[in-house]
Amino acid sequence: MPAVLKKRHTNLQRCENRLPTPFEWILDVPTVTDFHTFEDLYAAFLKQLEYIIDTKIRVNLLIERLTAEGTPAPFLSVLIDDCIEKGRDYYDAGPRYNTSYIQCTGLGSIADSLSALKKHVFENKKWTLEQMMDALSRNFEGDEPMRQYLLNKTPFFGNDLDYADDLAVRVYMDLFQMIDGKPNTRGGLHHMDMLSTTCHVYFGTITGALPNGRKAGKSLSDGTSPSHGADTNGPTAVAKSLGKLDQTLSGGTLLNQRFSPSMLKTVEERNKLGDLIRSYFELGGHHIQFNVVDTKTLLAAQKDPEQYRDLMVRVAGYSDYFNHLAPSLQEDIIYRTMNEGF
């Protein structure tokens, strides 16, 4: 394994893509009244998304050349296979593998928002698109009944409901088509990556209210995880929803789940967790990770950190002490759905 790992080079370049961005743009243009059908709206969303992806890749190419020419890494180049043989730096096509990834976040947020608009605006016609835009512009101020309806009456991704899951798959596949195979400057190609790490928290702070009922400033969904609190049918339903995504097309995926400790008290219950993990991988899952801690404990740790100095939580691709995290990351973990049964 070490011999393989030292030959591998993947360059993320911190080029993240916030999926709700094009969605905000199309709901903030005068021609929004031209969207007579859901397909009209989705076509506009794709047009904006493609523009953003193309811009991301152009910027990525520039960053690659600036890095190669301005910040060479001679020591690292000595340790990575093929750099010496080629006579090229680590950042200048020296390694054997030179893949670049566009990291994406907010798949659950955008799928749920599209589901809400499709269901309540274009199909049931409960509200017009203009009414929805007005509520979003005011962060649902004065429209709490609308927000609660959206939160409780919308088919959300992560519940094994084809209505919402199909929209997530559609966005996922369109995103893949826009990114995959675009050349970089190091002889490699760009690929899609659904590992948001913690950028979904920051991106949430600069994203306005969304049609899924999420208020402005709150975290977006992370990786391929459902939106916070949207997965109400249990962890098995989440696994089945994500199994509909072809995860081999992504350089990585991230699924966070949180369980109440009461779920895993007996050997039988712990065996169910093993069954869940194995089933998820059989469905094509790539990655799943857990926190086993209840909301009461997390809130108590926020209030009295000295009493919970040893409380460790899983954040993204790493674990950390809960009280070492920024308040925004603490809130993100608290608002992850706490499952109390399989």
Secondary structure as UniProt FT lines:
FT   HELIX           2..5
FT   TURN            6..7
FT   STRAND          10..11
FT   TURN            13..14
FT   STRAND          16..18
FT   HELIX           20..26
FT   TURN            27..28
FT   HELIX           30..34
FT   HELIX           38..70
FT   HELIX           74..79
FT   TURN            81..82
FT   HELIX           83..86
FT   TURN            90..93
FT   STRAND          99..105
FT   HELIX           107..117
FT   HELIX           118..123
FT   HELIX           129..137
FT   TURN            138..142
FT   HELIX           144..153
FT   TURN            157..158
FT   HELIX           162..179
FT   TURN            180..181
FT   TURN            185..186
FT   STRAND          189..194
FT   TURN            197..198
FT   HELIX           199..205
FT   TURN            211..212
FT   TURN            216..217
FT   TURN            223..224
FT   TURN            228..230
FT   HELIX           235..242
FT   TURN            243..244
FT   HELIX           247..249
FT   STRAND          250..253
FT   STRAND          256..259
FT   HELIX           261..264
FT   HELIX           267..282
FT   TURN            283..284
FT   STRAND          289..292
FT   HELIX           295..303
FT   HELIX           305..308
FT   TURN            309..310
FT   STRAND          312..314
FT   STRAND          319..321
FT   HELIX           322..324
FT   HELIX           327..334
FT   STRAND          338..339
//
